Amino acid sequence: HPLRFISNHTLWFVNLICGSVSISTIYCGTQQARCAVISRVSSERAGARFQVRGVDDNGCVANLVESEQCIMLNDKLSSFTQVRGSVPVFWEQTGIQVGSHKLAVTRGYELTQVAYDKHMTLLKKHYGLVMILNLLSNKPDTDESHLSNQFQAHHMDSVHDDVMIRNFDYHAVCKGNRTEPIQSLYKDIETFVGFSGIFCQSGRECVGVQEGVLRTNCLDCIDRTNSVQAFISAKVLVRQLEHVCAVPQIEKFRAALDKCWHTNANLVSRTYCGTGALKTASGKSATDSAIKTIARDQMSRITDATRSVKRTIQNNFLDDNRQEAIEEFLGYPEKPLPPVISKYERFLPSQFVDGLLAESRDYCSKLPIRVAVGTWNSNGGKILRDDKDALADWLLDAPKVANSTQHKTGMVCDDLLGLDGTEDAAQIANKTPAFGYVEKSANFQDDPDVIAIGLQELVDLTAGNIVSTSQRKRGMWSTHFQDILCRDSNYILLSSRQLVGVCLFVFVKAKHLQHCTDICIDAIKTGLKGKTGNKGGVAISFNLYSTSLCFVCAHLAAGQNNVIERNRHYETIREKALFDNGMEIEDHDYVFWCGDFNYRIDHANHEIRDLVKKKAWYDLQCADQLTVQKNDQKVFEGYNEGSLEFAPTYKYDLNSDYYDTSEKFRSPAWCDRVLWRCKERCRYTDYLSPGNLIFYGNSEIKTSDHRPVLGVVDIEVRKIDSAAKLELYSKVFRGLGPPNPTVCVTCRALPGKPVVDLGTLVSAVLQEMQKFGNITLVRVPEGVMHFTYQSSVAALRALQLDETTLMDHTLDIHLKSSAEDWNLLIGLEPTPVNFLITPIERLLDISSPEQEYVDEEESEMLLEEIEDSSGDEEEEEEDTVE
């Protein structure tokens, strides 16, 4: 990544690759030939197996590997390149993965389509023609087949209709050591391979180029992909040997390439999975299954079983440290920076980043955004297919209805509550009014820009569901919600996440979709001390324009007296939630919590029901456990919640307006809540609006023992003016000082004054110069004093002494680097045109080729001594040794 910001990286960096290099020597009579298989792993979206999956917002996929097969004889060379990469869809694997894999697609279809098209654009820009080999299973009703189906759907809807795809269920057709199906697969792609060609070179002349690439994927892009790529390369070998005139030696080359591909399979697998390659479902090694070579003898069943166990343990429990090491090596910052700093700007010097942050007010404007957050314990997640109006009343119409003339805050008609004198006192006491807090001055004509919906008990909390939960209900609810929300405005599903019964959906208006970036999700279990997901929370983080938002949906411990346990669950979710971008919940500009928090009211049951009948909300809220705990700063410190001006949302008889009439006769309580917080201003950023609540109330959906709640908050987000930010670059760079923090000082005696000894002057000048900063090196070549500061800013401040007088001498002070040398221009938001190892277009414009970037003091002193030498060879040698 640092290569993106250096004008000539070849002078300073050594090119490295992560992957595999395997070379074999073949003797063709008296001639010596070499064959090699070289695999290069992309530095974009790098990581371990279960840590990094699918595609990112820039179109880069996990485990993207470019494999090149080379044949060299005398001055002739030929090569053939293939690529592999994770399925270009937003997906992940969560929980302990043993046996069948549990997969989950984490983004909405529209947002995934954008990333899919970006990925294909990158492939075509780098390789030309592209053909996809999809080796995923098509076995019905499996997570892998669902992922494959979505992959194919995105391909059908893609703008890249020139990219061909060939689906090949490897596990299904290659059972029992069968290689005939792979022969059939190659016949289907042979035309494309022949048209793409191979790279050929004779001497220094290029006589052929490869104009297309095969992109192969399975689930991990390891074992099945190794098999197919090795087989295809064996077929192409004949064409390569024709170029180097070595066709008669084909058997020797095949045996040598077998070894190379076997080594490549193990090393690529070890890079991503932590172990060597495993056997396929047919019982052969991944390489051996295609070309039947020495790999069969080297990989036994016992070895594969051992590797399989090791891989399971490694990927499930030990890969966190490996992921951290990869990110550290690639230069990711330890702590995420505010969203006003782009992905590529974070690799600039920290002083420059600090300068951009300090001046963020000069290039950021404020944009008003309306956020709606709903929560509902759905009691098993029964979709209201025949009653969409009920959900629309909750999510879209509740604020408008509450603000209407007939339903203003604090006004409820008795006939709407059933208090018509025909029911007995007990029934009347159980009746519940429905209304909420409304900001009367708010404009309710505009629909929310962001809608977050949290569900609890999406599935019944049975032992089977706790151990293994199906994701199908989440998909059904997602589609159902989107149909409802798009009644008046076009909403797109940004992301969703499910943890057993807790599920969170985030929708945004379509016009904001392109400004939603860095979307991450996480889930935290709190049931049975963090072992199970019957209780816990899910969180979705993303940047809207240049402001970070986080939504959390939680289901906390139940029980009237379990206040401490609920507090503990909250703290566990808040502290353990960690997103892929390194952010924690409290790092975001805005955080919204919703869910069934299960806090109760500390009054007798009959007192609560009487107060509900009287609509004495203030008296009830004073005894509300969450309100008391929050005021005592034991939970939700710094969070805001609206006034509870609606009836307690728990516990109702199903399909009824009455509170619990069962034998347990549970007390009513405000279990379902919405809270939010705006991050306090730090030294880098200006204030954002703390958020203005315009609605907080419930709705009458009666299919559950809970009533749904909705909160609507108006916030602000930062929007970057790119032109203003670009203008600021020069100012910030100039304020940082030159790259070489050396100040040059010469002394001129005043007229009629004697010249002071040079050593005395140096000591006097040094004393003055140290007032501006720490000086690390002093040199006096040819009577010119050179003072090197630890900080470039200190060097700038030292220029204040220019033309001042010291010991009857005038000081002439200038920087060693001229102003033109450090007036750098850097482009905003560079787009990576090559996501492998080649540096992208130059982003720095250095006006002087003589600019120095020497940081080490000894090296700089050595250069000075060489420059000052008289030319005598012996003196030059002595200086060099020094």
Beta strands, then each sheet from edge to edge (+ up, - down):
strand 1: 19-28
strand 2: 31-41
strand 3: 65-73
strand 4: 76-84
strand 5: 91-93
strand 6: 103-105
strand 7: 129-134
strand 8: 164-167
strand 9: 199-202
strand 10: 205-208
strand 11: 212-217
strand 12: 364-377
strand 13: 436-438
strand 14: 450-456
strand 15: 491-499
strand 16: 502-509
strand 17: 516-527
strand 18: 532-544
strand 19: 547-555
strand 20: 590-596
strand 21: 672-678
strand 22: 692-698
strand 23: 709-720
strand 24: 742-749
strand 25: 775-779
strand 26: 785-789
strand 27: 805-806
strand 28: 809-815
sheet 1: 1+ 2- 3+ 4- 9+ 10-
sheet 2: 1+ 2- 3+ 4- 11- 7- 8-
sheet 3: 5+ 6-
sheet 4: 13+ 22- 23+ 12- 14- 16+ 15-
sheet 5: 17+ 18- 19+ 20+ 21-
sheet 6: 25+ 26- 24+ 28- 27+
end
